C-alpha cells in the first residue's frame, strides 16, 4: 500500500464514520410511531442531496481540473481524493441500501414491532412494498436533483482554491480518521453503556464497509457501461450479510423463546456491524447517481429494478423464511 493509498483509506474512514453517525442520528431524531415510510427516508434524502451537490460541482473541484490550464492536476473529478472521500465516503455512508431492503421487508411482511395494528390481508403487504419503493426512490432522486441544481447555481462564482488547500484538507481528514477510529475502539471497550457501544461500535466497523465499497466500485464498475457491477455487488453482499445478522439478533432459537444471540455484548457487536459495516458497504446515493447521471433510461430501469428485487428476494430467503418458521423477537440490546 502506497502512502497516497493509505491517506485515502484514512480519509474514507473519517467520512464513513461521520456518515454512519449522521445516518443513525437522523434515524433517531425522525423516528416516531406512525411515521411515514420509516425514518430512513430522511437519511437517504440527505445523503442523495449532498451527493447531488458535491458530485456535479465545478466550484469545488474546477481549480484542480482546469484551473492549471496547461497541466491540470487531475484529468477527471473521480480521481480527486477529496471527491472520493465526500461522495463514496460521506454520502455513501449516510445512505444505506441494505437498511432500505430491511425496512422494505419489515413493511411488506408486517413485521414492524412499532405498528399497533396488522394488515387485513397479505395484499396490503404488496401495496406497502410498492409504495415504499416508490417513496424511497422518489425522495432520494428528488434530493439528488435539488443538490445538482444548487451545484449548477454555483457555476460562474469564484472557485474554491482547492489546489492551495488540498494537501491540508487531506491530511486533516486522514488524521481525524485514524484518531476517531482509535477513540471509538477505546470507548467501545471502556464504556459499557448501551448508547456508547451502539454508536462507537458502528464507528469501528464503518471504515471497513466504506473501503470495501470503494474497492468494488473502483475495480468492478468499469467492467460494464450498462450495468454498475461494483455498486450492485456491494449492495447485494451487504444485504446478505445484514440478513444473516438480523437472523442471529432477532430470530428465535429452534428450541428457545430467546433470540439466537442472547448476550447483550454480542448483540451490540452485531448492531455495530449492521449499522457500521453493512450501512457503509451499501449505498443509495451512489445508486441514485448512477441511475440519473450514468445509465440510459432503459439500462437504469434494468439495473435499479434488478438490484431491489434481488436484494429483497435474498432478504426473504435468508431472514424471512427463518422467522416465519421459528418466530422472532426484539433484540436483547
SVG drawing of the C-alpha trace seen along z (x, -y; Angstrom):
<svg xmlns="http://www.w3.org/2000/svg" viewBox="-59 -35 63 62">
<polyline fill="none" stroke="black" stroke-width="0.4" points="0.0,0.0 1.4,-3.4 1.4,-6.5 -1.3,-8.1 -3.5,-5.0 -3.1,-4.9 -4.1,-8.6 -7.2,-8.0 -8.2,-5.0 -7.9,-7.1 -10.0,-9.8 -12.6,-7.3 -12.6,-6.0 -13.3,-9.5 -16.1,-10.2 -17.5,-6.7 -17.7,-7.3 -19.2,-10.7 -21.8,-9.3 -22.7,-6.4 -23.2,-8.8 -25.3,-11.2 -27.5,-8.3 -28.0,-6.9 -28.6,-10.4 -31.1,-11.3 -32.9,-8.0 -33.1,-8.5 -34.4,-12.1 -37.0,-11.3 -38.4,-8.0 -41.8,-8.1 -44.9,-5.9 -46.9,-6.3 -44.0,-7.8 -44.5,-7.9 -42.4,-5.1 -39.7,-5.0 -37.1,-7.4 -34.5,-6.0 -36.2,-8.2 -34.6,-11.3 -31.0,-9.9 -31.4,-8.7 -32.7,-12.1 -29.9,-13.9 -27.1,-11.7 -28.5,-11.9 -28.9,-15.7 -25.3,-16.2 -24.1,-13.9 -26.1,-15.8 -24.2,-18.9 -20.7,-17.5 -20.6,-15.2 -21.6,-17.9 -19.8,-20.9 -17.1,-22.8 -17.0,-25.3 -15.4,-22.7 -13.1,-20.9 -12.6,-23.1 -9.5,-24.6 -7.6,-21.3 -9.3,-20.1 -8.8,-23.0 -7.5,-25.8 -4.0,-25.0 -4.8,-25.2 -1.6,-23.8 -1.2,-21.0 -4.3,-20.2 -3.6,-18.3 -6.4,-15.7 -8.0,-14.6 -11.3,-13.6 -13.2,-14.5 -13.4,-10.8 -9.7,-10.7 -9.6,-13.5 -9.1,-12.1 -11.4,-14.7 -14.1,-13.9 -13.9,-10.2 -14.0,-10.9 -17.0,-13.1 -19.1,-11.1 -18.1,-7.5 -17.2,-8.0 -19.7,-10.6 -22.7,-10.5 -22.5,-6.7 -22.4,-6.1 -25.3,-8.5 -27.5,-6.4 -27.9,-2.6 -29.3,-0.2 -29.3,2.8 -31.2,0.9 -33.7,-0.1 -34.2,3.5 -34.6,4.4 -37.4,1.8 -38.9,2.9 -39.2,6.4 -40.5,5.4 -43.2,3.2 -44.3,5.7 -44.3,8.6 -46.0,6.6 -43.0,7.3 -42.5,3.8 -42.8,4.1 -43.8,0.4 -47.0,0.9 -50.1,1.1 -52.1,2.9 -51.9,5.7 -52.8,5.6 -56.3,7.0 -54.7,9.4 -51.4,10.1 -52.4,7.9 -51.7,4.8 -48.1,6.0 -47.8,5.9 -49.2,2.3 -46.7,1.4 -43.8,2.9 -44.6,0.9 -45.4,-2.2 -42.2,-2.2 -40.1,-1.5 -41.7,-4.4 -41.4,-6.7 -37.8,-6.0 -36.6,-6.3 -38.7,-9.4 -37.4,-11.1 -33.8,-10.1 -33.8,-11.2 -35.5,-14.4 -32.8,-15.1 -30.1,-14.4 -31.6,-16.7 -32.0,-19.5 -28.4,-19.2 -27.5,-19.2 -29.5,-22.3 -27.7,-24.1 -24.3,-23.0 -25.3,-24.5 -26.2,-27.7 -22.6,-27.9 -21.3,-28.0 -19.6,-31.2 -18.8,-32.1 -15.2,-32.3 -13.9,-28.8 -12.8,-27.3 -8.9,-27.3 -8.7,-23.6 -5.2,-23.5 -3.9,-25.6 -5.7,-23.7 -5.9,-20.2 -3.0,-18.7 -4.0,-20.3 -7.6,-19.1 -6.5,-15.6 -4.1,-15.2 -6.6,-16.7 -9.3,-14.3 -6.8,-11.4 -5.6,-12.2 -9.1,-12.6 -10.0,-9.3 -7.2,-7.4 -7.7,-9.2 -11.5,-8.8 -11.3,-5.0 -8.9,-4.6 -11.1,-6.7 -14.2,-4.7 -12.4,-1.4 -11.3,-2.6 -14.9,-3.9 -16.4,-0.6 -14.1,1.3 -14.2,-1.1 -17.8,-2.4 -20.3,0.4 -23.4,-1.7 -25.8,-0.8 -25.8,-4.2 -22.0,-4.5 -21.4,-1.0 -24.2,-1.4 -22.6,-4.4 -18.9,-3.5 -19.5,0.0 -20.8,-1.4 -17.8,-3.7 -15.4,-0.8 -16.8,1.2 -17.7,-1.8 -14.2,-2.2 -14.1,1.5 -17.5,1.2 -16.8,-2.0 -13.4,-0.9 -14.8,2.4 -17.4,0.5 -14.8,-1.8 -12.8,1.2 -15.9,2.8 -16.7,-0.5 -13.1,-1.0 -12.5,2.4 -15.9,3.8 -17.9,0.8 -15.6,0.4 -16.4,4.0 -19.7,2.8 -21.0,-0.6 -24.6,0.7 -24.7,2.2 -22.8,0.9 -21.4,4.3 -19.4,2.8 -22.2,0.9 -24.6,3.9 -22.1,6.3 -21.6,4.1 -25.4,3.6 -26.3,7.2 -23.4,8.5 -24.3,6.0 -27.9,7.2 -26.9,10.8 -24.7,10.1 -27.4,7.9 -30.0,10.7 -27.8,13.2 -27.1,10.8 -30.8,9.9 -31.5,13.6 -28.9,14.0 -30.0,10.9 -33.8,11.3 -34.6,14.8 -35.7,17.2 -33.7,20.3 -35.1,23.6 -35.8,24.7 -35.9,21.4 -38.1,18.3 -35.0,16.1 -33.1,14.8 -30.2,16.9 -27.8,14.3 -28.9,13.7 -25.8,12.0 -26.1,8.2 -22.4,7.7 -22.6,9.9 -25.9,8.2 -24.2,4.8 -21.3,6.1 -23.8,7.3 -25.5,3.9 -22.2,2.3 -21.6,4.5 -25.2,3.8 -25.0,0.0 -21.3,-0.4 -20.2,2.3 -23.4,3.1 -24.7,-0.5 -21.4,-1.8 -20.9,1.2 -24.2,0.5 -25.5,-2.9 -28.5,-4.6 -26.8,-7.9 -24.3,-6.3 -27.1,-4.1 -29.2,-7.1 -26.3,-8.9 -25.8,-6.0 -29.5,-5.8 -29.7,-9.6 -26.3,-10.5 -24.6,-7.4 -27.0,-5.0 -29.6,-5.4 -33.2,-5.2 -33.5,-1.5 -30.3,-0.4 -31.2,-2.4 -34.6,-0.6 -33.0,2.8 -30.2,2.0 -32.5,0.4 -35.3,3.0 -32.9,6.0 -31.0,4.5 -34.1,4.0 -35.8,7.3 -32.7,9.5 -31.9,7.8 -35.5,8.2 -35.6,11.9 -32.4,12.7 -33.7,11.0 -36.9,13.1 -34.9,16.3 -32.4,15.8 -34.2,13.9 -37.9,14.2 -38.1,18.0 -36.3,18.5 -38.5,16.1 -41.7,17.4 -40.8,20.9 -39.2,20.2 -40.5,16.7 -38.7,13.5 -38.5,11.1 -36.8,7.8 -33.0,7.9 -31.7,8.1 -29.8,4.9"/>
</svg>
